Amino acid sequence: MVLRAVADRLRRAWPLFTVARWGGEEFLAVGPILGPDELVEVAERFRLAVASTPVPMAGGGTLAVTISIGATLVDRNGPESASLTAADEALYRAKDAGRNRVMVSGAVTGALPPA
């Protein structure tokens, strides 16, 4: 139920992107980005779309949900695996830094501490 709600919010947050479940609780979002500033904007938009409203639960009640995001720009001249590795490393840095934040290829950006 929660994964479906997160997926729906991610897809609506930036319709130019393709969003798919990558595995477990991880999602992959791929789409056109003009540069680092837009990457940060899109990632923050995704994060806020998920955290802005609690997820309704079956049987009543709601659940507050947040996400951590690791983002990177794809190097069109490099292997795809390098981009995935960079994003994955950024994701783990976001989680280690306290979650509910965006990390982009080694830099903390627009991160908000959990409420």
HELIX and SHEET records of a PDB file:
HELIX    1   1 VAL A    2  ALA A   13  1                                  12    
HELIX    2   2 PRO A   36  ALA A   51  1                                  16    
HELIX    3   3 GLU A   80  ASP A   96  1                                  17    
SHEET    1   A 2 THR A  18  GLY A  23  0                                        
SHEET    2   A 2 GLU A  26  VAL A  30 -1                                        
SHEET    1   B 2 VAL A  55  PRO A  56  0                                        
SHEET    2   B 2 THR A  62  LEU A  63 -1                                        
SHEET    1   C 3 ILE A  69  ALA A  71  0                                        
SHEET    2   C 3 VAL A 102  VAL A 104  1                                        
SHEET    3   C 3 ALA A 107  THR A 109 -1                                        
END                                                                             
